[in-house]
């Protein structure tokens, strides 16, 4: 909820949680799934219809949070992605990964995630966020993925917004 350019601190504190991460095996990461469903799901009613909204888990950055022996090992990444999908079965998971260093410029067809190809091949969707000559864009790319995107790309125009809120001590931030 936004009110007059200010974020409601109670809503922010209730809905946005940052958890310090360390490298763990995917099978250990998913052990929090039931806890997250129980404690972070909300019910929203619109037009007299109530929906249960499950949390979104964001793992940033895959190489810093998902422990694999070799980031270039396809079978190891395949097992890790499978463990995340099965363990977080109801919860959507967003993995943030780095593009390979050889990618220069803004062509998503040349982009790939650093490491094994199973990272991209086993995910439901891959979206690239790029920045080329002060132009930001999101590329939803390649038919090699199991689900066809509805759009090829989104151009993003960004503006800076300054929000005022309160921290847990009541100070304006």
C-alpha positions, 0 to 999 in steps of 0.5 A: 500500500502506498499513501502520498508517496510513503510506504506503510512501514507495517506493510513493508515489515510484514511482507518483505523479509531479508534473510542472511544467506550462506551457501547451502545444498538445494535440498537444505534450502527447501527445508523452509518451504512449509514454514514460509507457507505457514507464516508468510502466506496472506489472503486477499479478497477482491470482488468477494473472491478470496485468494491465498497468496503464497510468498515469493522466494528470491535466491540472490545470487545463485552462485552465493546461495546454492552450493554445487561443487562445480558451477559447470556441471550440468547433472549437479545443477540439474539435481539442484534445480529439481530439488528446488522445484520439488521442495518449494512445490507451491512457492514460486522461486526467483533465482538471480544469476550472473550473465557470462562474462563474454556477453557484451552489448544488449542482444539477449540471443547472445546472453547466457547464465554463467555456468552449466547450461542446465541452469537455464535449460531446467528452469521454467522461464529465463529473463535477462535484465540488461543495460546497454548505453543507458538503455535498460531492458528485459529480454525473455529469451529463447525457445529452448526453454519449456515454456514459450514467453508471451512477449520477446522483450520489455523496454524499461524506463526508470525513474528514481522515487524517494519513499519515506518510511519508519524503521523499527525504532520509529525513525524516519528513513 
